[in-house]
Each structure stands twice: as structure tokens, then as C-alpha cells.
């Protein structure tokens, strides 16, 4: 499974909120916020909003737009196309500078900024301390990822490599055929006809065989997300596809993620997407040994 396209993933919603600071002259500035169909994005403001001053472009593609006193909650529906952008604007009740703020919502097939904090006034010392703690946590995570990559690069291949990097122990790798238990979205660009899941020490993997491509343009996976029923995500570390799937052909996709025996329990939803297009593959009820 080495040498594949790297997917960006998160272990859980504990990555912290995004923070946006508005200066007095930032009314016209557009900050990009990532949203995704079916996922909630909450924007928290430190100033009260005017209900009549909220404007969401393309409102019909959102299944939920809720504007509160200091919050805005957005949930896109499935009618949006990945890559589409929509402008959202709000006005503040007190009239101080900046009197309004605008953001650019960009639809992603599987990723969303779950919480975005917008600071219009001076931030508290506590908020800076929290941001510093989160930055330190992210630095440690990057250092661990780098150490893992260096370790894997210097290790032998095959079974010896798994043993050298601690990928397996005396229990080996367990596998499970999940073809008959998974569910597939009928709107998928491709449909799965065979699926097998695996678990080893600290890792899980899913091997999916796809066919029935919609359209003539070949499909090549760019990223993947594995999300549990609680909303927590496993950290995807590798996505590999042997070759693009063409019309009338089949393809194999392998996804590898970090997971303990505890975090791998239950059912997961897998979402795959291509780099430069809206076509996705969603597979539900994925389980691991």
C-alpha cells in the first residue's frame, strides 16, 4: 500500500476551531470557509448580528441556514457541486467598524470547517493561550507524522517492513469480507462490487473494487474520509489506486487509516473524491475486524 496519494484526515473533531480576525477595514475581505453536504458548519461571532442583514448566496442548496444572535449555522444539501462557491454576508448590530463581514463558502465532498470563530473586537488572553496550546498540539502531531514517514522510508518492504515499523504483532493482520454488508449511494460515480477490511496494530485498511463508471472521463481517487456514526473521523494516512477507472472497466482502491482497536469499532462511512471534478463515491456501513 506504499506510494499512494496522501489523504488529509483528522482523528476526531478535537482539532480546535478556526479563528478569523477582522480589522476595521476588513468589510470587503473574503475569507474562504469549507462546507460539505450533510455536515454542519457553525460560525461564531463575538458581536451581535442583525437578522435582516444576513445574506446567503445560493440559499436553496442549503438544507439548513440558521442565523442566531451571535451565530450562523450552515448545512449544505446534496444539491451542491464540489468546488462551487457561495458568498455569505452578515451585518453587525452595533454599527462599529467593520460594520459587516463576508465569507466565501466552498463546497468540498467530505471536508468541512465545523466551527469558525470570528473575532471583530480585541481577543482575550485566554483565547490566545488556547490557540497556542492547539498550535503546540499540531506541532507534535506533525513531528510524529514526520518520524513515522522517516521510519517507514528506512525500513525494508513487505512483511519485514511491517514488523520493523510495528505495523503488526504476533496476532498478525485480521481480515473481513464486507461486500454483502456495505451500502452504496445510488448517486455514486462508481459502485462497489467487492470490499474487504483489515486491521493490524494501530492501523485499519479497506480494499474496495469499483465498476460502472458514470461518464466517459476516467476517475482517479484524490482523497478519502472515514467517518464513524458519532461524527469522529479516523486519520487517513494513505490512499492508493492502481490506475484510473475507465468506462466499462474496474478499479481497485485501498485506504489505510490510523485506528486503535477501540476507535475502529462500529460502522463507518467512507467517502472518496477525485481531484478535479465533482464525482464522488460514498459507501456506508463499513466495519473492521
Secondary structure as UniProt FT lines:
FT   TURN            2..3
FT   TURN            14..15
FT   STRAND          18..21
FT   TURN            24..25
FT   TURN            27..28
FT   STRAND          30..35
FT   TURN            37..38
FT   STRAND          40..45
FT   HELIX           51..53
FT   STRAND          55..56
FT   TURN            57..58
FT   HELIX           59..61
FT   STRAND          62..67
FT   STRAND          71..76
FT   TURN            78..79
FT   TURN            82..83
FT   STRAND          85..92
FT   TURN            93..94
FT   STRAND          100..107
FT   STRAND          115..119
FT   HELIX           125..154
FT   HELIX           158..164
FT   TURN            165..166
FT   TURN            170..171
FT   STRAND          174..177
FT   TURN            179..181
FT   STRAND          183..184
FT   TURN            186..187
FT   STRAND          191..200
FT   TURN            201..202
FT   STRAND          203..211
FT   STRAND          221..228
FT   TURN            229..230
FT   STRAND          233..241
FT   TURN            247..248
FT   STRAND          250..258
FT   TURN            261..264
FT   STRAND          268..274
FT   STRAND          280..286
//
